[in-house]
Amino acid sequence: MSSGQPHTGGHAGHSHTVGVHADARKLAIALALILGFMLVEVAAGVLANSLALLSDAAHMLTDAAAIGLSLLAARLAVRPARGALTYGFKRVEILSAQANGLTLLILAAFIGYSAVRRLVEPPHVSAGLVLAVALVGIVVNLAATWTLAKANRRSMNVAGSYQHLLTDLYAFIATAVAAALILLTGFERADPIASLVIAALMVRSGYGLVRASARVFLEAAPEGLDPQEIGEAMLATPGVTEVHDLHVWEVTSGFPALSAHVLVKEHSDCHDKRYLVERVLHERFGIDHSTLQVDHERPPELLSISHGSGVREPRVPPGQGAPVPGGDS
């Protein structure tokens, strides 16, 4: 007897949909703040001849693109599953996070290259204008970051946009420090040095996003969930004798899933044991979406020696009946 019972917990319920819509509103507010200030920063960067400001502006452009993509992904993610898309568009969030990570890495390489060139031949920088724009940028990014900080950052999609904004906030702080140094000391190489700091922050955030999204696409076990520990907990359930073909993966951020083949004692109630295992998965590991095939363990095959020929034949355990000669077994 087997039982496969997929079920979905609150992740796909009404509360999740409401949460996604709330996150979408926060993403829209952050997008408006970033786009408005980005235009100001591009103009100021050109006038001041500041690579740090232009680097910030380029990063803000990727911020805007990242948030726009996150908005699209958030709206697609709540669409119901239909047809061949049995999980709906939930994994679009992971695609968005990976795109955010890759844009950070690509932009970091470009900024790093330009900064090294400016270290060799530093151009004149209008530090006063750079400082003023950087200070305003800190305020704008604080507002945008604070807005997204209230969203659900367990979502890799929202976390990707948040990392963009947080990196940009650090970038404005570095730019303001560089501008202040130029004003106080005349050390104009502070501008490309600030750009290298910005590039390093981008690499750190981008690598984290690409690594986390790649784990989902490779269907690795979610971070914090050890398949060995989960299997041992399932095996410790009363009546369970074996667990194999165990798979643990993540459909999208915050949506772990599990499938396994579970053997129980010969005369156990399969449905009751499946319920006990599912309760362990929920209470100990937070896994609410599981597909379990539950079977009775097979009794050991009994052998006997037939009379005359010495050929060994399977002996049928009592109560199971004898095979029909010439018939299908």
Stockholm file with secondary structure:
# STOCKHOLM 1.0

chainA/1-329         MSSGQPHTGGHAGHSHTVGVHADARKLAIALALILGFMLVEVAAGVLANSLALLSDAAHMLTDAAAIGLSLLAARLAVRPARGALTYGFKRVEILSAQANGLTLLILAAFIGYSAVRRLVEPPHVSAGLVLAVALVGIVVNLAATWTLAKANRRSMNVAGSYQHLLTDLYAFIATAVAAALILLTGFERADPIASLVIAALMVRSGYGLVRASARVFLEAAPEGLDPQEIGEAMLATPGVTEVHDLHVWEVTSGFPALSAHVLVKEHSDCHDKRYLVERVLHERFGIDHSTLQVDHERPPELLSISHGSGVREPRVPPGQGAPVPGGDS
#=GR chainA/1-329 SS CCCCCCCCCGGGSHHHHHHHHHHHHHHHHHHHHHHHHHHHHHHHHHHHTCHHHHHHHHHHHHHHHHHHHHHHHHHHHTSCCBTTBTTTTTTHHHHHHHHHHHHHHHHHHHHHHHHHHHHHSCCCCCHHHHHHHHHHHHHHHHHHHHHHHTSCTTSHHHHHHHHHHHHHHHHHHHHHHHHHHHHHHCCTTHHHHHHHHHHHHHHHHHHHHHHHHHHHHTTCCCTTCCHHHHHHHHHTSTTEEEEEEEEEEEEETTEEEEEEEEEECTTSCHHHHHHHHHHHHHHHHCCCEEEEEEEECCCCCEEEECTTTCCEEEECCTTSCCCCTTSCC
#=GC SS_cons         CCCCCCCCCGGGSHHHHHHHHHHHHHHHHHHHHHHHHHHHHHHHHHHHTCHHHHHHHHHHHHHHHHHHHHHHHHHHHTSCCBTTBTTTTTTHHHHHHHHHHHHHHHHHHHHHHHHHHHHHSCCCCCHHHHHHHHHHHHHHHHHHHHHHHTSCTTSHHHHHHHHHHHHHHHHHHHHHHHHHHHHHHCCTTHHHHHHHHHHHHHHHHHHHHHHHHHHHHTTCCCTTCCHHHHHHHHHTSTTEEEEEEEEEEEEETTEEEEEEEEEECTTSCHHHHHHHHHHHHHHHHCCCEEEEEEEECCCCCEEEECTTTCCEEEECCTTSCCCCTTSCC
//
